[in-house]
Amino acid sequence: VTIAGSTLTLDRAVSTAIVDLGLSASDAVGAATAVPAAALGEVTRGLLEPGMRADLVAWNADWTPQRVWLSAS
């Protein structure tokens, strides 16, 4: 049995999608948040709206994460 994997982290994938591939920030972040949350049936995650879990990332101009806030609930 062979297990495939990657060392690519999600923050690096978002940065690569925006900087190297030219995706819009909205599309890249949505692909990393709302799309997987919806695929997993997570109704309180993936969007920044009232009633949703507020897990946030602050990015710098080079699309490197600078700070992360996680919801306690």
All heavy atoms as TSV, in Angstrom:
chain	resi	resn	atom	element	x	y	z
A	1	VAL	N	N	0.852	-1.178	0.000
A	1	VAL	CA	C	0.000	0.000	0.000
A	1	VAL	C	C	0.888	1.228	0.000
A	1	VAL	O	O	1.834	1.317	0.781
A	1	VAL	CB	C	-0.915	0.019	1.247
A	1	VAL	CG1	C	-1.685	1.302	1.317
A	1	VAL	CG2	C	-1.830	-1.177	1.249
A	2	THR	N	N	0.569	2.175	-0.856
A	2	THR	CA	C	1.289	3.440	-0.925
A	2	THR	C	C	0.367	4.556	-0.481
A	2	THR	O	O	-0.772	4.631	-0.934
A	2	THR	CB	C	1.767	3.726	-2.356
A	2	THR	OG1	O	2.618	2.654	-2.770
A	2	THR	CG2	C	2.518	5.032	-2.432
A	3	ILE	N	N	0.857	5.402	0.394
A	3	ILE	CA	C	0.086	6.548	0.845
A	3	ILE	C	C	0.697	7.796	0.226
A	3	ILE	O	O	1.894	8.051	0.380
A	3	ILE	CB	C	0.090	6.654	2.382
A	3	ILE	CG1	C	-0.553	5.418	2.990
A	3	ILE	CG2	C	-0.616	7.928	2.831
A	3	ILE	CD1	C	-0.493	5.375	4.503
A	4	ALA	N	N	-0.119	8.541	-0.487
A	4	ALA	CA	C	0.350	9.777	-1.108
A	4	ALA	C	C	0.083	10.939	-0.175
A	4	ALA	O	O	-0.883	10.938	0.581
A	4	ALA	CB	C	-0.364	9.989	-2.436
A	5	GLY	N	N	0.920	11.924	-0.223
A	5	GLY	CA	C	0.737	13.087	0.631
A	5	GLY	C	C	1.474	14.282	0.082
A	5	GLY	O	O	2.086	14.229	-0.979
A	6	SER	N	N	1.428	15.343	0.829
A	6	SER	CA	C	2.089	16.564	0.415
A	6	SER	C	C	2.546	17.322	1.648
A	6	SER	O	O	1.972	17.183	2.723
A	6	SER	CB	C	1.125	17.440	-0.384
A	6	SER	OG	O	1.708	18.690	-0.671
A	7	THR	N	N	3.559	18.127	1.471
A	7	THR	CA	C	4.007	18.999	2.546
A	7	THR	C	C	3.460	20.412	2.364
A	7	THR	O	O	3.797	21.311	3.124
A	7	THR	CB	C	5.543	19.054	2.611
A	7	THR	OG1	O	6.039	19.551	1.364
A	7	THR	CG2	C	6.126	17.681	2.902
A	8	LEU	N	N	2.596	20.596	1.375
A	8	LEU	CA	C	1.999	21.904	1.110
A	8	LEU	C	C	0.992	22.237	2.203
A	8	LEU	O	O	0.032	21.496	2.421
A	8	LEU	CB	C	1.306	21.907	-0.253
A	8	LEU	CG	C	0.624	23.209	-0.667
A	8	LEU	CD1	C	1.665	24.299	-0.880
A	8	LEU	CD2	C	-0.208	22.990	-1.912
A	9	THR	N	N	1.208	23.353	2.888
A	9	THR	CA	C	0.272	23.782	3.919
A	9	THR	C	C	-0.822	24.645	3.293
A	9	THR	O	O	-0.643	25.194	2.196
A	9	THR	CB	C	1.000	24.574	5.011
A	9	THR	OG1	O	1.639	25.704	4.410
A	9	THR	CG2	C	2.038	23.704	5.725
A	10	LEU	N	N	-1.935	24.769	3.988
A	10	LEU	CA	C	-3.065	25.516	3.431
A	10	LEU	C	C	-2.731	26.987	3.224
A	10	LEU	O	O	-3.109	27.570	2.207
A	10	LEU	CB	C	-4.291	25.370	4.340
A	10	LEU	CG	C	-5.596	25.903	3.790
A	10	LEU	CD1	C	-5.936	25.281	2.438
A	10	LEU	CD2	C	-6.717	25.665	4.777
A	11	ASP	N	N	-1.987	27.592	4.157
A	11	ASP	CA	C	-1.617	28.997	3.964
A	11	ASP	C	C	-0.743	29.167	2.723
A	11	ASP	O	O	-0.896	30.117	1.959
A	11	ASP	CB	C	-0.930	29.564	5.203
A	11	ASP	CG	C	0.369	28.871	5.550
A	11	ASP	OD1	O	0.364	27.640	5.693
A	11	ASP	OD2	O	1.400	29.567	5.669
A	12	ARG	N	N	0.160	28.223	2.489
A	12	ARG	CA	C	1.032	28.282	1.304
A	12	ARG	C	C	0.217	28.050	0.033
A	12	ARG	O	O	0.480	28.660	-1.008
A	12	ARG	CB	C	2.132	27.230	1.438
A	12	ARG	CG	C	3.267	27.399	0.511
A	12	ARG	CD	C	4.091	28.655	0.845
A	12	ARG	NE	N	4.618	29.114	-0.426
A	12	ARG	CZ	C	4.606	30.365	-0.838
A	12	ARG	NH1	N	4.186	31.313	-0.060
A	12	ARG	NH2	N	5.058	30.681	-2.018
A	13	ALA	N	N	-0.770	27.178	0.094
A	13	ALA	CA	C	-1.626	26.931	-1.074
A	13	ALA	C	C	-2.414	28.190	-1.445
A	13	ALA	O	O	-2.525	28.525	-2.627
A	13	ALA	CB	C	-2.571	25.771	-0.795
A	14	VAL	N	N	-2.936	28.884	-0.445
A	14	VAL	CA	C	-3.675	30.130	-0.705
A	14	VAL	C	C	-2.732	31.171	-1.313
A	14	VAL	O	O	-3.057	31.803	-2.315
A	14	VAL	CB	C	-4.331	30.664	0.585
A	14	VAL	CG1	C	-4.869	32.079	0.388
A	14	VAL	CG2	C	-5.452	29.741	1.039
A	15	SER	N	N	-1.562	31.335	-0.719
A	15	SER	CA	C	-0.581	32.287	-1.232
A	15	SER	C	C	-0.184	31.957	-2.671
A	15	SER	O	O	-0.132	32.843	-3.532
A	15	SER	CB	C	0.656	32.286	-0.336
A	15	SER	OG	O	1.656	33.110	-0.864
A	16	THR	N	N	0.077	30.702	-2.953
A	16	THR	CA	C	0.465	30.277	-4.301
A	16	THR	C	C	-0.649	30.545	-5.299
A	16	THR	O	O	-0.402	31.018	-6.420
A	16	THR	CB	C	0.844	28.789	-4.306
A	16	THR	OG1	O	1.971	28.606	-3.451
A	16	THR	CG2	C	1.177	28.301	-5.708
A	17	ALA	N	N	-1.877	30.254	-4.912
A	17	ALA	CA	C	-3.014	30.478	-5.805
A	17	ALA	C	C	-3.150	31.950	-6.180
A	17	ALA	O	O	-3.433	32.291	-7.332
A	17	ALA	CB	C	-4.302	29.975	-5.155
A	18	ILE	N	N	-2.894	32.836	-5.211
A	18	ILE	CA	C	-3.033	34.268	-5.459
A	18	ILE	C	C	-1.813	34.831	-6.179
A	18	ILE	O	O	-1.936	35.466	-7.233
A	18	ILE	CB	C	-3.257	35.022	-4.128
A	18	ILE	CG1	C	-4.587	34.595	-3.503
A	18	ILE	CG2	C	-3.227	36.536	-4.345
A	18	ILE	CD1	C	-4.766	35.028	-2.061
A	19	VAL	N	N	-0.638	34.597	-5.620
A	19	VAL	CA	C	0.591	35.223	-6.132
A	19	VAL	C	C	1.068	34.578	-7.431
A	19	VAL	O	O	1.377	35.267	-8.402
A	19	VAL	CB	C	1.705	35.170	-5.058
A	19	VAL	CG1	C	3.015	35.705	-5.601
A	19	VAL	CG2	C	1.277	35.937	-3.809
A	20	ASP	N	N	1.132	33.253	-7.463
A	20	ASP	CA	C	1.713	32.566	-8.620
A	20	ASP	C	C	0.704	32.241	-9.716
A	20	ASP	O	O	1.043	32.265	-10.896
A	20	ASP	CB	C	2.395	31.273	-8.175
A	20	ASP	CG	C	3.552	31.521	-7.225
A	20	ASP	OD1	O	4.098	32.641	-7.226
A	20	ASP	OD2	O	3.905	30.604	-6.468
A	21	LEU	N	N	-0.526	31.924	-9.334
A	21	LEU	CA	C	-1.516	31.524	-10.329
A	21	LEU	C	C	-2.463	32.648	-10.739
A	21	LEU	O	O	-3.205	32.507	-11.704
A	21	LEU	CB	C	-2.325	30.334	-9.809
A	21	LEU	CG	C	-1.509	29.083	-9.479
A	21	LEU	CD1	C	-2.414	27.997	-8.921
A	21	LEU	CD2	C	-0.764	28.593	-10.706
A	22	GLY	N	N	-2.459	33.747	-9.988
A	22	GLY	CA	C	-3.263	34.901	-10.355
A	22	GLY	C	C	-4.734	34.825	-9.994
A	22	GLY	O	O	-5.526	35.614	-10.496
A	23	LEU	N	N	-5.113	33.899	-9.114
A	23	LEU	CA	C	-6.501	33.854	-8.676
A	23	LEU	C	C	-6.798	35.074	-7.820
A	23	LEU	O	O	-5.906	35.622	-7.171
A	23	LEU	CB	C	-6.771	32.595	-7.838
A	23	LEU	CG	C	-7.260	31.352	-8.574
A	23	LEU	CD1	C	-6.224	30.841	-9.531
A	23	LEU	CD2	C	-7.679	30.306	-7.583
A	24	SER	N	N	-8.056	35.474	-7.803
A	24	SER	CA	C	-8.420	36.578	-6.923
A	24	SER	C	C	-8.332	36.099	-5.478
A	24	SER	O	O	-8.478	34.901	-5.196
A	24	SER	CB	C	-9.844	37.056	-7.221
A	24	SER	OG	O	-10.789	36.084	-6.795
A	25	ALA	N	N	-8.089	37.024	-4.566
A	25	ALA	CA	C	-8.029	36.670	-3.147
A	25	ALA	C	C	-9.342	36.046	-2.706
A	25	ALA	O	O	-9.367	35.063	-1.963
A	25	ALA	CB	C	-7.703	37.896	-2.311
A	26	SER	N	N	-10.443	36.579	-3.187
A	26	SER	CA	C	-11.759	36.048	-2.839
A	26	SER	C	C	-11.917	34.598	-3.279
A	26	SER	O	O	-12.398	33.753	-2.519
A	26	SER	CB	C	-12.845	36.917	-3.480
A	26	SER	OG	O	-14.116	36.405	-3.201
A	27	ASP	N	N	-11.505	34.293	-4.498
A	27	ASP	CA	C	-11.618	32.921	-5.004
A	27	ASP	C	C	-10.689	31.965	-4.264
A	27	ASP	O	O	-11.071	30.849	-3.915
A	27	ASP	CB	C	-11.320	32.862	-6.503
A	27	ASP	CG	C	-12.446	33.424	-7.353
A	27	ASP	OD1	O	-13.569	33.606	-6.830
A	27	ASP	OD2	O	-12.196	33.688	-8.543
A	28	ALA	N	N	-9.460	32.402	-4.012
A	28	ALA	CA	C	-8.491	31.533	-3.336
A	28	ALA	C	C	-8.899	31.252	-1.895
A	28	ALA	O	O	-8.857	30.102	-1.437
A	28	ALA	CB	C	-7.104	32.162	-3.369
A	29	VAL	N	N	-9.303	32.288	-1.176
A	29	VAL	CA	C	-9.724	32.096	0.216
A	29	VAL	C	C	-11.024	31.296	0.271
A	29	VAL	O	O	-11.190	30.419	1.120
A	29	VAL	CB	C	-9.848	33.456	0.940
A	29	VAL	CG1	C	-10.473	33.281	2.315
A	29	VAL	CG2	C	-8.480	34.111	1.060
A	30	GLY	N	N	-11.926	31.545	-0.642
A	30	GLY	CA	C	-13.169	30.767	-0.698
A	30	GLY	C	C	-12.907	29.296	-0.956
A	30	GLY	O	O	-13.545	28.418	-0.361
A	31	ALA	N	N	-11.942	29.019	-1.829
A	31	ALA	CA	C	-11.586	27.626	-2.122
A	31	ALA	C	C	-10.991	26.933	-0.905
A	31	ALA	O	O	-11.081	25.712	-0.767
A	31	ALA	CB	C	-10.604	27.572	-3.289
A	32	ALA	N	N	-10.402	27.710	0.002
A	32	ALA	CA	C	-9.790	27.137	1.205
A	32	ALA	C	C	-10.734	27.128	2.406
A	32	ALA	O	O	-10.419	26.524	3.417
A	32	ALA	CB	C	-8.534	27.930	1.566
A	33	THR	N	N	-11.879	27.794	2.287
A	33	THR	CA	C	-12.775	27.917	3.443
A	33	THR	C	C	-14.190	27.442	3.131
A	33	THR	O	O	-14.618	26.390	3.595
A	33	THR	CB	C	-12.807	29.375	3.929
A	33	THR	OG1	O	-13.229	30.230	2.854
A	33	THR	CG2	C	-11.451	29.827	4.438
A	34	ALA	N	N	-14.912	28.208	2.345
A	34	ALA	CA	C	-16.329	27.917	2.096
A	34	ALA	C	C	-16.536	26.616	1.329
A	34	ALA	O	O	-17.445	25.849	1.641
A	34	ALA	CB	C	-16.976	29.084	1.332
A	35	VAL	N	N	-15.694	26.348	0.343
A	35	VAL	CA	C	-15.871	25.135	-0.466
A	35	VAL	C	C	-15.689	23.865	0.360
A	35	VAL	O	O	-16.568	22.990	0.366
A	35	VAL	CB	C	-14.947	25.160	-1.709
A	35	VAL	CG1	C	-14.960	23.827	-2.435
A	35	VAL	CG2	C	-15.352	26.289	-2.643
A	36	PRO	N	N	-14.587	23.712	1.117
A	36	PRO	CA	C	-14.452	22.493	1.918
A	36	PRO	C	C	-15.484	22.399	3.035
A	36	PRO	O	O	-15.964	21.299	3.343
A	36	PRO	CB	C	-13.034	22.546	2.481
A	36	PRO	CG	C	-12.461	23.838	2.105
A	36	PRO	CD	C	-13.361	24.510	1.141
A	37	ALA	N	N	-15.856	23.538	3.649
A	37	ALA	CA	C	-16.873	23.498	4.697
A	37	ALA	C	C	-18.195	22.982	4.136
A	37	ALA	O	O	-18.850	22.128	4.746
A	37	ALA	CB	C	-17.050	24.880	5.321
A	38	ALA	N	N	-18.579	23.482	2.979
A	38	ALA	CA	C	-19.824	23.021	2.350
A	38	ALA	C	C	-19.743	21.550	1.976
A	38	ALA	O	O	-20.703	20.796	2.152
A	38	ALA	CB	C	-20.127	23.874	1.112
A	39	ALA	N	N	-18.599	21.115	1.473
A	39	ALA	CA	C	-18.433	19.707	1.090
A	39	ALA	C	C	-18.569	18.780	2.293
A	39	ALA	O	O	-19.030	17.643	2.161
A	39	ALA	CB	C	-17.070	19.504	0.421
A	40	LEU	N	N	-18.175	19.271	3.477
A	40	LEU	CA	C	-18.276	18.473	4.697
A	40	LEU	C	C	-19.604	18.657	5.417
A	40	LEU	O	O	-19.846	18.052	6.455
A	40	LEU	CB	C	-17.129	18.834	5.656
A	40	LEU	CG	C	-15.740	18.462	5.179
A	40	LEU	CD1	C	-14.692	19.040	6.111
A	40	LEU	CD2	C	-15.599	16.947	5.090
A	41	GLY	N	N	-20.459	19.517	4.878
A	41	GLY	CA	C	-21.752	19.764	5.505
A	41	GLY	C	C	-21.651	20.622	6.757
A	41	GLY	O	O	-22.550	20.622	7.590
A	42	GLU	N	N	-20.572	21.372	6.899
A	42	GLU	CA	C	-20.368	22.241	8.056
A	42	GLU	C	C	-21.133	23.547	7.838
A	42	GLU	O	O	-20.708	24.397	7.070
A	42	GLU	CB	C	-18.873	22.533	8.255
A	42	GLU	CG	C	-18.064	21.359	8.698
A	42	GLU	CD	C	-18.301	21.017	10.166
A	42	GLU	OE1	O	-18.880	21.824	10.915
A	42	GLU	OE2	O	-17.884	19.919	10.565
A	43	VAL	N	N	-22.249	23.703	8.516
A	43	VAL	CA	C	-23.098	24.866	8.279
A	43	VAL	C	C	-22.708	26.094	9.095
A	43	VAL	O	O	-23.219	27.174	8.850
A	43	VAL	CB	C	-24.586	24.526	8.533
A	43	VAL	CG1	C	-25.057	23.456	7.555
A	43	VAL	CG2	C	-24.808	24.077	9.966
A	44	THR	N	N	-21.797	25.940	10.064
A	44	THR	CA	C	-21.384	27.091	10.870
A	44	THR	C	C	-19.948	27.504	10.577
A	44	THR	O	O	-19.357	28.268	11.327
A	44	THR	CB	C	-21.515	26.801	12.380
A	44	THR	OG1	O	-20.626	25.742	12.734
A	44	THR	CG2	C	-22.936	26.452	12.754
A	45	ARG	N	N	-19.378	27.014	9.509
A	45	ARG	CA	C	-17.992	27.347	9.164
A	45	ARG	C	C	-17.877	27.725	7.694
A	45	ARG	O	O	-18.714	27.379	6.892
A	45	ARG	CB	C	-17.070	26.151	9.410
A	45	ARG	CG	C	-17.009	25.727	10.837
A	45	ARG	CD	C	-16.119	24.524	10.981
A	45	ARG	NE	N	-16.194	23.998	12.322
A	45	ARG	CZ	C	-15.166	23.543	12.993
A	45	ARG	NH1	N	-13.978	23.519	12.445
A	45	ARG	NH2	N	-15.315	23.088	14.199
A	46	GLY	N	N	-16.809	28.438	7.370
A	46	GLY	CA	C	-16.495	28.703	5.975
A	46	GLY	C	C	-16.856	30.078	5.471
A	46	GLY	O	O	-16.367	30.499	4.434
A	47	LEU	N	N	-17.705	30.793	6.202
A	47	LEU	CA	C	-18.107	32.137	5.781
A	47	LEU	C	C	-17.999	33.088	6.953
A	47	LEU	O	O	-18.153	32.685	8.111
A	47	LEU	CB	C	-19.551	32.139	5.276
A	47	LEU	CG	C	-19.855	31.275	4.060
A	47	LEU	CD1	C	-21.362	31.253	3.801
A	47	LEU	CD2	C	-19.121	31.777	2.840
A	48	LEU	N	N	-17.757	34.356	6.675
A	48	LEU	CA	C	-17.696	35.369	7.713
A	48	LEU	C	C	-19.038	36.093	7.736
A	48	LEU	O	O	-19.253	37.072	7.033
A	48	LEU	CB	C	-16.537	36.340	7.442
A	48	LEU	CG	C	-16.243	37.377	8.518
A	48	LEU	CD1	C	-15.974	36.700	9.858
A	48	LEU	CD2	C	-15.072	38.241	8.112
A	49	GLU	N	N	-19.959	35.542	8.528
A	49	GLU	CA	C	-21.311	36.069	8.640
A	49	GLU	C	C	-21.792	35.886	10.071
A	49	GLU	O	O	-21.271	35.032	10.796
A	49	GLU	CB	C	-22.257	35.312	7.699
A	49	GLU	CG	C	-21.969	35.490	6.236
A	49	GLU	CD	C	-22.936	34.707	5.353
A	49	GLU	OE1	O	-23.763	33.937	5.881
A	49	GLU	OE2	O	-22.852	34.873	4.135
A	50	PRO	N	N	-22.814	36.652	10.492
A	50	PRO	CA	C	-23.364	36.467	11.836
A	50	PRO	C	C	-23.811	35.022	12.052
A	50	PRO	O	O	-24.390	34.397	11.155
A	50	PRO	CB	C	-24.567	37.412	11.867
A	50	PRO	CG	C	-24.235	38.468	10.861
A	50	PRO	CD	C	-23.475	37.741	9.769
A	51	GLY	N	N	-23.500	34.488	13.227
A	51	GLY	CA	C	-23.877	33.125	13.572
A	51	GLY	C	C	-22.863	32.069	13.162
A	51	GLY	O	O	-22.996	30.910	13.528
A	52	MET	N	N	-21.853	32.458	12.405
A	52	MET	CA	C	-20.830	31.513	11.958
A	52	MET	C	C	-19.668	31.530	12.942
A	52	MET	O	O	-19.479	32.493	13.681
A	52	MET	CB	C	-20.320	31.893	10.564
A	52	MET	CG	C	-21.410	31.962	9.512
A	52	MET	SD	S	-22.163	30.383	9.173
A	52	MET	CE	C	-21.111	29.820	7.862
A	53	ARG	N	N	-18.878	30.439	12.961
A	53	ARG	CA	C	-17.657	30.426	13.775
A	53	ARG	C	C	-16.689	31.458	13.220
A	53	ARG	O	O	-16.495	31.547	12.015
A	53	ARG	CB	C	-17.000	29.054	13.726
A	53	ARG	CG	C	-17.691	28.055	14.602
A	53	ARG	CD	C	-16.911	26.788	14.676
A	53	ARG	NE	N	-15.531	27.081	15.067
A	53	ARG	CZ	C	-14.719	26.186	15.603
A	53	ARG	NH1	N	-15.135	24.965	15.817
A	53	ARG	NH2	N	-13.492	26.500	15.925
A	54	ALA	N	N	-16.084	32.215	14.098
A	54	ALA	CA	C	-15.200	33.297	13.670
A	54	ALA	C	C	-13.739	32.890	13.775
A	54	ALA	O	O	-13.011	33.344	14.641
A	54	ALA	CB	C	-15.471	34.544	14.492
A	55	ASP	N	N	-13.302	31.999	12.909
A	55	ASP	CA	C	-11.887	31.670	12.785
A	55	ASP	C	C	-11.331	32.571	11.681
A	55	ASP	O	O	-11.823	32.545	10.559
A	55	ASP	CB	C	-11.690	30.201	12.401
A	55	ASP	CG	C	-12.240	29.241	13.444
A	55	ASP	OD1	O	-12.372	29.650	14.604
A	55	ASP	OD2	O	-12.513	28.090	13.089
A	56	LEU	N	N	-10.341	33.390	12.018
A	56	LEU	CA	C	-9.847	34.386	11.067
A	56	LEU	C	C	-8.335	34.342	10.931
A	56	LEU	O	O	-7.633	33.967	11.868
A	56	LEU	CB	C	-10.231	35.802	11.538
A	56	LEU	CG	C	-11.716	36.063	11.747
A	56	LEU	CD1	C	-11.904	37.404	12.436
A	56	LEU	CD2	C	-12.442	36.048	10.428
A	57	VAL	N	N	-7.848	34.763	9.766
A	57	VAL	CA	C	-6.415	34.890	9.518
A	57	VAL	C	C	-6.158	36.286	8.968
A	57	VAL	O	O	-6.844	36.726	8.043
A	57	VAL	CB	C	-5.912	33.840	8.493
A	57	VAL	CG1	C	-4.437	34.045	8.191
A	57	VAL	CG2	C	-6.188	32.432	8.979
A	58	ALA	N	N	-5.169	36.975	9.536
A	58	ALA	CA	C	-4.714	38.262	8.993
A	58	ALA	C	C	-3.486	37.987	8.137
A	58	ALA	O	O	-2.540	37.338	8.586
A	58	ALA	CB	C	-4.365	39.224	10.121
A	59	TRP	N	N	-3.519	38.436	6.886
A	59	TRP	CA	C	-2.431	38.212	5.929
A	59	TRP	C	C	-1.691	39.524	5.706
A	59	TRP	O	O	-2.277	40.591	5.742
A	59	TRP	CB	C	-3.009	37.746	4.588
A	59	TRP	CG	C	-3.858	36.531	4.661
A	59	TRP	CD1	C	-5.174	36.472	5.017
A	59	TRP	CD2	C	-3.475	35.191	4.353
A	59	TRP	NE1	N	-5.615	35.182	4.949
A	59	TRP	CE2	C	-4.600	34.374	4.552
A	59	TRP	CE3	C	-2.286	34.612	3.934
A	59	TRP	CZ2	C	-4.569	33.009	4.340
A	59	TRP	CZ3	C	-2.258	33.243	3.726
A	59	TRP	CH2	C	-3.390	32.449	3.921
A	60	ASN	N	N	-0.398	39.456	5.388
A	60	ASN	CA	C	0.326	40.670	5.007
A	60	ASN	C	C	0.248	40.840	3.494
A	60	ASN	O	O	-0.410	40.056	2.800
A	60	ASN	CB	C	1.772	40.660	5.533
A	60	ASN	CG	C	2.652	39.638	4.846
A	60	ASN	OD1	O	2.282	39.006	3.848
A	60	ASN	ND2	N	3.850	39.457	5.369
A	61	ALA	N	N	0.930	41.844	2.967
A	61	ALA	CA	C	0.876	42.139	1.535
A	61	ALA	C	C	1.470	41.028	0.669
A	61	ALA	O	O	1.143	40.913	-0.517
A	61	ALA	CB	C	1.593	43.453	1.245
A	62	ASP	N	N	2.340	40.202	1.239
A	62	ASP	CA	C	2.941	39.080	0.506
A	62	ASP	C	C	2.147	37.782	0.670
A	62	ASP	O	O	2.622	36.724	0.300
A	62	ASP	CB	C	4.378	38.840	0.992
A	62	ASP	CG	C	5.297	39.991	0.663
A	62	ASP	OD1	O	5.069	40.666	-0.357
A	62	ASP	OD2	O	6.237	40.223	1.444
A	63	TRP	N	N	0.967	37.874	1.258
A	63	TRP	CA	C	0.105	36.713	1.502
A	63	TRP	C	C	0.770	35.678	2.405
A	63	TRP	O	O	0.730	34.490	2.162
A	63	TRP	CB	C	-0.409	36.105	0.197
A	63	TRP	CG	C	-1.419	37.022	-0.397
A	63	TRP	CD1	C	-1.202	37.914	-1.402
A	63	TRP	CD2	C	-2.756	37.226	0.044
A	63	TRP	NE1	N	-2.336	38.660	-1.607
A	63	TRP	CE2	C	-3.309	38.248	-0.746
A	63	TRP	CE3	C	-3.551	36.643	1.023
A	63	TRP	CZ2	C	-4.615	38.697	-0.589
A	63	TRP	CZ3	C	-4.847	37.072	1.181
A	63	TRP	CH2	C	-5.366	38.090	0.379
A	64	THR	N	N	1.379	36.204	3.474
A	64	THR	CA	C	1.921	35.371	4.537
A	64	THR	C	C	1.069	35.629	5.781
A	64	THR	O	O	0.836	36.793	6.126
A	64	THR	CB	C	3.383	35.744	4.839
A	64	THR	OG1	O	4.148	35.596	3.647
A	64	THR	CG2	C	3.956	34.865	5.936
A	65	PRO	N	N	0.567	34.587	6.432
A	65	PRO	CA	C	-0.253	34.806	7.627
A	65	PRO	C	C	0.532	35.548	8.711
A	65	PRO	O	O	1.698	35.234	8.972
A	65	PRO	CB	C	-0.605	33.390	8.102
A	65	PRO	CG	C	-0.439	32.546	6.895
A	65	PRO	CD	C	0.669	33.166	6.108
A	66	GLN	N	N	-0.111	36.526	9.327
A	66	GLN	CA	C	0.514	37.307	10.383
A	66	GLN	C	C	-0.100	37.038	11.746
A	66	GLN	O	O	0.568	37.149	12.766
A	66	GLN	CB	C	0.398	38.798	10.065
A	66	GLN	CG	C	1.142	39.189	8.817
A	66	GLN	CD	C	2.622	38.862	8.926
A	66	GLN	OE1	O	3.328	39.420	9.742
A	66	GLN	NE2	N	3.088	37.920	8.113
A	67	ARG	N	N	-1.395	36.712	11.761
A	67	ARG	CA	C	-2.083	36.448	13.011
A	67	ARG	C	C	-3.295	35.572	12.746
A	67	ARG	O	O	-3.909	35.660	11.691
A	67	ARG	CB	C	-2.526	37.771	13.639
A	67	ARG	CG	C	-3.105	37.611	15.009
A	67	ARG	CD	C	-3.228	38.928	15.714
A	67	ARG	NE	N	-3.820	38.671	17.018
A	67	ARG	CZ	C	-4.197	39.590	17.848
A	67	ARG	NH1	N	-4.030	40.858	17.539
A	67	ARG	NH2	N	-4.738	39.286	18.999
A	68	VAL	N	N	-3.610	34.724	13.722
A	68	VAL	CA	C	-4.765	33.833	13.606
A	68	VAL	C	C	-5.621	33.962	14.854
A	68	VAL	O	O	-5.103	34.011	15.971
A	68	VAL	CB	C	-4.303	32.363	13.454
A	68	VAL	CG1	C	-5.502	31.415	13.426
A	68	VAL	CG2	C	-3.461	32.188	12.207
A	69	TRP	N	N	-6.939	34.057	14.656
A	69	TRP	CA	C	-7.895	34.058	15.752
A	69	TRP	C	C	-8.791	32.839	15.582
A	69	TRP	O	O	-9.308	32.588	14.491
A	69	TRP	CB	C	-8.774	35.294	15.711
A	69	TRP	CG	C	-8.068	36.588	15.935
A	69	TRP	CD1	C	-7.888	37.226	17.126
A	69	TRP	CD2	C	-7.482	37.429	14.933
A	69	TRP	NE1	N	-7.203	38.402	16.935
A	69	TRP	CE2	C	-6.946	38.552	15.590
A	69	TRP	CE3	C	-7.342	37.339	13.553
A	69	TRP	CZ2	C	-6.310	39.578	14.915
A	69	TRP	CZ3	C	-6.711	38.353	12.880
A	69	TRP	CH2	C	-6.193	39.460	13.554
A	70	LEU	N	N	-8.972	32.062	16.656
A	70	LEU	CA	C	-9.829	30.878	16.617
A	70	LEU	C	C	-11.008	31.060	17.547
A	70	LEU	O	O	-10.868	31.526	18.672
A	70	LEU	CB	C	-9.039	29.630	17.039
A	70	LEU	CG	C	-7.869	29.271	16.153
A	70	LEU	CD1	C	-7.129	28.082	16.752
A	70	LEU	CD2	C	-8.329	28.964	14.739
A	71	SER	N	N	-12.170	30.647	17.078
A	71	SER	CA	C	-13.371	30.691	17.898
A	71	SER	C	C	-13.258	29.671	19.018
A	71	SER	O	O	-12.762	28.559	18.827
A	71	SER	CB	C	-14.586	30.353	17.034
A	71	SER	OG	O	-15.740	30.246	17.834
A	72	ALA	N	N	-13.721	30.047	20.177
A	72	ALA	CA	C	-13.688	29.126	21.322
A	72	ALA	C	C	-14.829	28.126	21.288
A	72	ALA	O	O	-14.814	27.152	22.002
A	72	ALA	CB	C	-13.734	29.927	22.624
A	73	SER	N	N	-15.819	28.373	20.461
A	73	SER	CA	C	-16.967	27.449	20.417
A	73	SER	C	C	-16.910	26.521	19.230
A	73	SER	O	O	-16.185	26.656	18.320
A	73	SER	CB	C	-18.258	28.237	20.364
A	73	SER	OG	O	-18.310	29.082	19.231
